[in-house]
Amino acid sequence: MNFPLFPMTDNHDLVCISHLRWDFVYQRPQHLMTRAAKTRRVFFVEEPRFEEKVAVRLEVRRDKSGVLVVTPFLPSGLLESEVHAHFAQLLEQLLEYHTVEDYTLWVYTPMPLPALFTLSESGHKPQLVIYDCMDELANFRFAPPELRERETQLFAWADVVFTGGYSLYEAKCKQHTNVHPFPSSVDVDHFAKATINPEEPNDLQNVPHPRVGFIGVIDERMDTELLRQVAENRPDWHFVMIGPVVKISEDELPRGGNVHYLGQKQYDELPAYLAHIDVAMMPFAINDSTRFISPTKTPEYLAAGKPVISTPIRDVVRPYGEKDLVVIAENSSEFIKGLEHLINEDQTQRQSRATAHVNRLSWDGTWQSMERCMTKALKAKQTVVMPSVHKPFPARPSKLTPALSASSSASKTTNAGLTTSAKLTR
């Protein structure tokens, strides 16, 4: 394996296991891991890529942030037990090559627990286990049925649990004794670039005003029917949709001369697009997949100086709707009425209050608070007399879940054993 060398630091190395790819939409994991990488080595391990007749291997590259992005490659058609065995072996090789001894394990998805347990039992036990529960993944489309069981096991193993919002905290706080809510923060300086009149992107120049924009993943969380009704009722408004379409068919998307799909953009490009729309929107459906989301785009839109309208997502209503920083609309008629208000009336006072609010939010502050929680948890473990440092090791999922046993099925897997199939953004 060819691994880029990386200098040692005094802090524990951090090994992050993610269901999201580093180069997908830039969101919570990227914000946090880039800040962690300022003081320690960070290995961001993506879910495996499955290819025909590929050699089992890791590819590792150093991102400009300093994060080491680790991509496992596995042959398609493996049994789930084989997938986990290979993944554990690759992780062990990674840690040994880089002489990773004392490390923090940071987990975004419970699906690879069998491999992580194998790694820990093989002499690579993490000093600290963090579960950053950014979404209720079990509620998303195509979520594996065993995800809930494995999350329970991850709660039993984790030393600290962070949640991606207050609603999710309320749902998880009774499942662990050390849970902390950290809702979406924002890089204010980055999105404030939208307020200094950057050059208009080429693919926006032929879109008439008023422009109503959405930036994010377009998936089952989108209320496509609401968007269709609003676009049909106001053909003079133009709806700009920026982001990848995943897990839903293109046939489900509203079409028309005033709905424009511009595809995924790089994080650095987003301020320019926000600068040249008139209103930012979050037309989320109210369903199981949105019940606990805390959209990162809420403070990002506001930091860009945009008036914002949203359906009643709980973590948008609290606090943004209650503070009258975001207009809340429950249906298409309310959405149209709210957009008319935001497009046609002066929003200076609301935007001034929104700016003051988001200026108190930052990913730097969030990471510093998380580090304090981690330091406190590690000190608490170190003061406990062995062997009581850890709770009893959770039962291995490979022994509890029939789907993980090579003898449990005569068919090959679809390589879902390590993934959540829920590639999300907010």
C-alpha positions as CSV (number, residue, x, y, z in Angstrom):
1,M,0.0,0.0,0.0
2,N,1.2,3.5,-0.8
3,F,0.4,5.9,2.1
4,P,1.5,9.5,2.2
5,L,3.6,10.3,5.3
6,F,2.1,12.6,7.9
7,P,3.9,14.1,10.9
8,M,3.1,12.9,14.4
9,T,1.3,15.2,16.9
10,D,0.9,15.2,20.6
11,N,-2.9,14.7,20.4
12,H,-4.6,11.4,19.9
13,D,-4.9,10.4,16.3
14,L,-8.5,10.4,15.1
15,V,-10.0,7.7,12.9
16,C,-13.3,8.7,11.4
17,I,-15.6,6.1,9.9
18,S,-18.1,7.7,7.6
19,H,-21.0,6.7,5.3
20,L,-20.4,9.9,3.4
21,R,-17.6,10.4,0.9
22,W,-15.2,13.2,1.4
23,D,-15.8,14.7,-2.0
24,F,-19.6,14.5,-1.8
25,V,-21.4,17.6,-0.5
26,Y,-19.3,19.5,2.0
27,Q,-21.1,19.3,5.3
28,R,-20.8,18.4,9.0
29,P,-18.1,15.7,8.8
30,Q,-15.9,17.8,6.6
31,H,-16.3,20.9,8.7
32,L,-15.4,19.0,11.9
33,M,-12.6,16.8,10.6
34,T,-10.8,19.8,8.9
35,R,-10.7,21.5,12.3
36,A,-9.6,18.3,14.1
37,A,-6.7,18.0,11.6
38,K,-5.2,21.3,12.8
39,T,-4.0,19.6,16.0
40,R,-3.8,15.9,15.2
41,R,-3.7,13.3,12.5
42,V,-7.1,12.6,11.0
43,F,-7.9,9.5,8.9
44,F,-11.3,9.9,7.2
45,V,-12.3,6.4,6.2
46,E,-15.0,6.3,3.5
47,E,-17.3,3.4,2.9
48,P,-15.8,0.9,0.5
49,R,-16.0,1.1,-3.2
50,F,-17.0,-2.2,-4.8
51,E,-15.7,-3.0,-8.3
52,E,-15.6,-6.2,-10.4
53,K,-12.3,-8.1,-10.0
54,V,-10.7,-5.3,-8.1
55,A,-7.8,-6.1,-5.7
56,V,-8.5,-5.6,-2.0
57,R,-6.7,-2.4,-1.2
58,L,-6.7,1.0,0.3
59,E,-6.1,4.3,-1.5
60,V,-5.0,7.2,0.7
61,R,-4.6,10.8,-0.3
62,R,-4.0,13.9,1.7
63,D,-6.6,16.6,1.3
64,K,-5.6,20.2,1.2
65,S,-7.0,20.5,4.8
66,G,-4.5,17.9,6.0
67,V,-7.1,15.2,6.4
68,L,-6.0,11.8,5.1
69,V,-8.9,10.5,3.0
70,V,-8.9,6.7,3.0
71,T,-10.9,4.8,0.4
72,P,-11.2,0.9,0.7
73,F,-11.6,-1.0,-2.6
74,L,-13.3,-4.4,-2.4
75,P,-14.5,-6.8,-5.1
76,S,-18.2,-6.9,-5.7
77,G,-20.2,-9.9,-4.8
78,L,-18.7,-10.7,-1.4
79,L,-20.7,-12.1,1.5
80,E,-21.2,-9.6,4.2
81,S,-19.0,-11.6,6.6
82,E,-16.2,-11.3,4.0
83,V,-16.8,-7.6,3.6
84,H,-16.4,-7.0,7.3
85,A,-13.3,-9.3,7.5
86,H,-11.6,-7.4,4.6
87,F,-12.5,-4.0,6.0
88,A,-11.1,-4.9,9.5
89,Q,-7.9,-6.2,7.9
90,L,-7.5,-3.0,5.8
91,L,-8.0,-0.8,8.9
92,E,-5.5,-2.8,10.8
93,Q,-2.9,-2.4,8.1
94,L,-3.6,1.4,8.0
95,L,-3.1,1.8,11.7
96,E,0.1,-0.3,11.7
97,Y,1.6,1.4,8.7
98,H,1.1,4.8,10.4
99,T,2.0,3.6,13.9
100,V,-1.4,4.6,15.2
101,E,-1.5,3.5,18.8
102,D,-3.5,5.9,21.0
103,Y,-6.4,7.0,18.8
104,T,-10.0,8.3,19.0
105,L,-12.6,6.4,17.0
106,W,-15.2,8.7,15.5
107,V,-18.2,7.0,14.0
108,Y,-20.9,8.4,11.7
109,T,-22.7,5.1,10.9
110,P,-23.1,1.9,13.0
111,M,-23.2,-0.3,10.0
112,P,-19.4,-1.3,10.1
113,L,-19.5,-2.3,13.7
114,P,-18.5,-6.0,13.1
115,A,-15.3,-4.8,11.4
116,L,-14.7,-2.2,14.1
117,F,-15.2,-4.7,16.9
118,T,-12.7,-7.1,15.1
119,L,-10.2,-4.2,14.9
120,S,-10.6,-3.4,18.6
121,E,-10.2,-7.0,19.7
122,S,-7.1,-7.5,17.5
123,G,-5.0,-5.2,19.7
124,H,-6.1,-1.8,18.2
125,K,-8.6,-0.8,20.9
126,P,-9.4,2.9,20.7
127,Q,-8.8,5.2,23.6
128,L,-12.2,6.8,23.1
129,V,-15.2,6.0,21.0
130,I,-17.3,8.9,19.7
131,Y,-20.7,8.5,17.9
132,D,-21.6,11.7,16.0
133,C,-25.2,11.0,15.3
134,M,-25.9,13.6,12.7
135,D,-29.2,12.1,11.4
136,E,-31.7,9.4,12.2
137,L,-30.3,7.2,9.5
138,A,-32.8,4.4,10.1
139,N,-35.6,6.6,8.8
140,F,-34.0,7.2,5.4
141,R,-34.9,5.5,2.2
142,F,-33.1,2.2,1.6
143,A,-31.7,2.1,5.2
144,P,-30.6,-1.5,6.1
145,P,-33.0,-3.2,8.5
146,E,-30.2,-4.1,10.9
147,L,-29.2,-0.4,11.4
148,R,-31.3,0.2,14.5
149,E,-29.9,-2.9,16.2
150,R,-26.3,-1.9,15.5
151,E,-27.0,1.6,16.7
152,T,-28.0,0.2,20.0
153,Q,-24.7,-1.7,20.1
154,L,-22.8,1.5,19.2
155,F,-24.5,3.3,22.1
156,A,-23.3,0.6,24.4
157,W,-19.8,1.0,23.2
158,A,-19.5,4.7,22.8
159,D,-18.0,6.9,25.5
160,V,-19.6,10.1,24.1
161,V,-22.5,10.7,21.8
162,F,-23.0,14.0,19.9
163,T,-26.3,14.7,18.0
164,G,-26.8,16.9,14.9
165,G,-29.6,18.9,16.5
166,Y,-31.9,19.3,19.5
167,S,-34.7,17.2,18.2
168,L,-32.3,14.3,17.7
169,Y,-30.9,14.9,21.1
170,E,-34.4,14.6,22.6
171,A,-34.8,11.3,20.8
172,K,-31.4,9.9,21.9
173,C,-30.6,11.4,25.3
174,K,-32.2,8.5,27.2
175,Q,-30.1,5.9,25.3
176,H,-26.7,7.0,26.7
177,T,-25.5,8.8,29.8
178,N,-23.2,11.2,28.0
179,V,-25.1,12.8,25.1
180,H,-24.6,16.4,23.8
181,P,-26.5,18.3,21.2
182,F,-24.5,20.2,18.6
183,P,-26.8,21.6,15.9
184,S,-25.6,22.9,12.6
185,S,-23.0,25.7,12.7
186,V,-21.7,27.9,9.9
187,D,-18.6,29.3,8.4
188,V,-19.8,32.9,8.5
189,D,-16.8,34.4,6.6
190,H,-17.2,31.9,3.8
191,F,-20.9,32.5,3.1
192,A,-20.7,36.3,3.8
193,K,-18.7,36.5,0.5
194,A,-22.2,36.4,-1.1
195,T,-22.8,40.0,0.3
196,I,-19.9,41.5,-1.6
197,N,-21.3,41.1,-5.1
198,P,-19.2,38.2,-6.5
199,E,-19.4,37.6,-10.2
200,E,-22.6,35.9,-11.4
201,P,-22.0,32.2,-12.4
202,N,-22.5,31.5,-16.1
203,D,-25.3,29.0,-15.7
204,L,-27.4,31.6,-13.8
205,Q,-27.1,34.4,-16.3
206,N,-30.0,33.3,-18.4
207,V,-32.3,32.6,-15.5
208,P,-34.8,35.6,-15.0
209,H,-35.5,37.2,-11.7
210,P,-37.0,36.7,-9.2
211,R,-35.0,33.6,-8.4
212,V,-35.8,31.3,-5.5
213,G,-32.9,29.0,-4.7
214,F,-32.2,25.7,-3.0
215,I,-28.7,24.3,-2.4
216,G,-28.3,20.7,-1.1
217,V,-29.0,17.1,-1.9
218,I,-32.2,16.6,-3.8
219,D,-33.7,13.3,-2.4
220,E,-36.7,11.8,-0.6
221,R,-36.6,14.7,1.9
222,M,-37.7,17.1,-0.8
223,D,-41.4,17.9,-1.0
224,T,-41.5,17.6,-4.8
225,E,-45.3,18.1,-4.9
226,L,-45.1,21.4,-3.0
227,L,-42.4,22.6,-5.3
228,R,-44.4,21.6,-8.3
229,Q,-47.5,23.4,-7.1
230,V,-45.7,26.6,-6.3
231,A,-43.8,26.6,-9.6
232,E,-47.0,26.0,-11.6
233,N,-48.9,28.7,-9.7
234,R,-46.2,31.3,-10.1
235,P,-44.7,30.8,-13.6
236,D,-43.1,34.3,-13.3
237,W,-40.8,33.1,-10.5
238,H,-37.8,30.9,-11.3
239,F,-36.7,28.1,-9.0
240,V,-33.0,27.3,-9.0
241,M,-32.1,23.8,-7.7
242,I,-28.4,23.3,-6.9
243,G,-27.2,19.9,-5.8
244,P,-27.0,16.2,-6.8
245,V,-30.2,14.1,-7.2
246,V,-29.9,10.9,-5.2
247,K,-32.2,8.0,-4.2
248,I,-35.1,9.4,-6.2
249,S,-36.0,9.1,-9.8
250,E,-35.6,12.0,-12.2
251,D,-39.2,11.4,-13.0
252,E,-40.2,12.5,-9.5
253,L,-38.8,16.0,-10.0
254,P,-41.0,19.0,-10.9
255,R,-40.4,20.2,-14.5
256,G,-41.2,23.3,-16.3
257,G,-39.6,26.4,-17.9
258,N,-39.2,28.0,-14.5
259,V,-37.5,25.2,-12.7
260,H,-33.8,24.9,-13.3
261,Y,-31.6,22.0,-12.1
262,L,-27.9,23.2,-12.1
263,G,-26.3,20.1,-10.6
264,Q,-23.8,19.8,-7.8
265,K,-21.4,22.7,-7.1
266,Q,-18.2,22.9,-5.2
267,Y,-18.4,24.4,-1.7
268,D,-16.2,27.3,-2.7
269,E,-18.7,28.2,-5.5
270,L,-21.8,28.4,-3.2
271,P,-21.5,32.1,-2.1
272,A,-21.5,33.2,-5.7
273,Y,-24.8,31.3,-6.4
274,L,-26.4,32.6,-3.2
275,A,-25.4,36.2,-4.1
276,H,-27.5,36.0,-7.3
277,I,-30.7,34.5,-6.0
278,D,-33.4,36.6,-4.3
279,V,-34.8,34.1,-1.8
280,A,-33.4,30.9,-0.4
281,M,-35.8,28.1,0.3
282,M,-36.0,24.8,2.2
283,P,-39.1,22.9,0.7
284,F,-38.6,19.8,2.8
285,A,-41.4,17.2,3.1
286,I,-42.7,16.5,6.6
287,N,-42.0,12.8,6.9
288,D,-39.9,10.3,8.9
289,S,-36.7,11.2,7.0
290,T,-37.0,14.9,8.0
291,R,-38.3,14.4,11.5
292,F,-34.9,15.0,13.2
293,I,-32.9,16.9,10.6
294,S,-31.1,20.2,11.5
295,P,-30.4,21.7,8.1
296,T,-26.9,23.1,7.8
297,K,-28.2,25.3,5.0
298,T,-30.3,27.4,7.4
299,P,-27.4,29.4,9.0
300,E,-25.6,29.2,5.6
301,Y,-28.4,31.0,3.8
302,L,-28.7,33.6,6.6
303,A,-24.9,34.2,6.7
304,A,-25.1,34.9,2.9
305,G,-27.7,37.6,3.7
306,K,-30.6,35.9,2.0
307,P,-34.2,35.9,3.2
308,V,-35.3,32.3,3.9
309,I,-38.5,30.3,3.7
310,S,-38.9,26.8,5.0
311,T,-41.5,24.1,5.7
312,P,-42.0,23.5,9.4
313,I,-38.9,21.4,10.2
314,R,-38.7,21.2,14.0
315,D,-35.1,22.4,14.2
316,V,-35.8,25.2,11.8
317,V,-38.9,26.3,13.7
318,R,-36.8,26.2,16.8
319,P,-35.1,28.7,16.9
320,Y,-35.2,30.4,13.5
321,G,-39.0,30.5,13.0
322,E,-39.7,31.5,16.6
323,K,-37.2,34.3,16.3
324,D,-38.8,35.4,13.0
325,L,-35.5,34.9,11.2
326,V,-37.0,32.4,8.7
327,V,-40.6,32.4,7.3
328,I,-42.4,29.1,8.0
329,A,-44.9,27.8,5.5
330,E,-46.9,24.6,6.0
331,N,-48.4,24.2,2.5
332,S,-48.1,25.5,-1.0
333,S,-50.5,28.4,-0.5
334,E,-48.5,29.5,2.5
335,F,-45.3,29.0,0.7
336,I,-46.5,31.3,-2.2
337,K,-47.7,33.9,0.3
338,G,-44.4,33.8,2.2
339,L,-42.4,34.1,-1.0
340,E,-44.5,37.1,-2.1
341,H,-43.7,38.8,1.2
342,L,-39.9,38.0,1.0
343,I,-39.6,39.0,-2.7
344,N,-41.6,42.2,-2.6
345,E,-41.1,43.7,0.9
346,D,-38.1,45.2,2.6
347,Q,-36.2,42.5,4.6
348,T,-33.5,44.7,6.0
349,Q,-34.5,44.4,9.7
350,R,-35.0,40.6,9.5
351,Q,-31.6,40.2,7.8
352,S,-29.9,42.4,10.4
353,R,-31.3,40.2,13.2
354,A,-30.4,37.0,11.3
355,T,-26.8,38.2,10.8
356,A,-26.5,38.9,14.6
357,H,-27.8,35.4,15.3
358,V,-25.5,33.5,12.9
359,N,-22.5,35.5,14.0
360,R,-22.7,33.6,17.3
361,L,-22.5,30.3,15.5
362,S,-19.3,28.8,14.2
363,W,-17.8,25.4,13.4
364,D,-14.7,26.5,15.3
365,G,-16.7,27.0,18.5
366,T,-18.6,23.7,17.9
367,W,-15.3,21.7,17.5
368,Q,-13.8,23.4,20.6
369,S,-16.9,22.4,22.7
370,M,-16.7,18.8,21.3
371,E,-13.0,18.6,22.3
372,R,-13.9,19.6,25.8
373,C,-16.5,16.9,26.0
374,M,-13.9,14.4,24.7
375,T,-11.2,15.5,27.1
376,K,-13.5,15.2,30.0
377,A,-14.7,11.7,29.0
378,L,-11.1,10.5,28.5
379,K,-10.0,11.8,31.9
380,A,-13.0,10.1,33.5
381,K,-12.0,6.8,31.9
382,Q,-8.4,7.1,33.0
383,T,-9.4,7.6,36.6
384,V,-11.4,4.4,36.7
385,V,-9.4,1.4,38.0
386,M,-9.0,-1.3,35.4
387,P,-10.7,-3.5,34.2
388,S,-13.7,-1.2,34.7
389,V,-12.5,1.3,32.2
390,H,-15.2,0.2,29.7
391,K,-18.6,-1.1,30.0
392,P,-18.8,-4.8,29.0
393,F,-18.0,-5.1,25.3
394,P,-21.2,-5.2,23.3
395,A,-22.3,-8.4,21.7
396,R,-20.8,-8.7,18.2
397,P,-23.4,-8.0,15.5
398,S,-21.9,-10.8,13.4
399,K,-23.2,-13.2,16.0
400,L,-26.5,-11.5,16.6
401,T,-27.5,-10.6,13.0
402,P,-28.1,-13.6,10.7
403,A,-27.5,-11.4,7.6
404,L,-23.8,-11.2,8.7
405,S,-23.2,-15.0,8.8
406,A,-21.7,-16.5,5.7
407,S,-23.9,-19.6,6.3
408,S,-27.1,-17.6,6.7
409,S,-27.8,-17.1,3.0
410,A,-26.9,-18.9,-0.2
411,S,-26.8,-15.7,-2.1
412,K,-24.2,-13.0,-2.4
413,T,-24.8,-9.6,-0.7
414,T,-25.4,-6.4,-2.5
415,N,-22.5,-4.9,-0.6
416,A,-24.8,-3.1,1.9
417,G,-23.1,-4.6,4.9
418,L,-20.9,-1.5,5.5
419,T,-23.1,1.2,4.1
420,T,-26.3,3.0,5.0
421,S,-27.3,3.9,1.4
422,A,-28.2,7.3,2.9
423,K,-25.8,9.8,1.4
424,L,-27.2,13.0,2.8
425,T,-26.7,16.6,3.3
426,R,-28.6,19.4,4.9
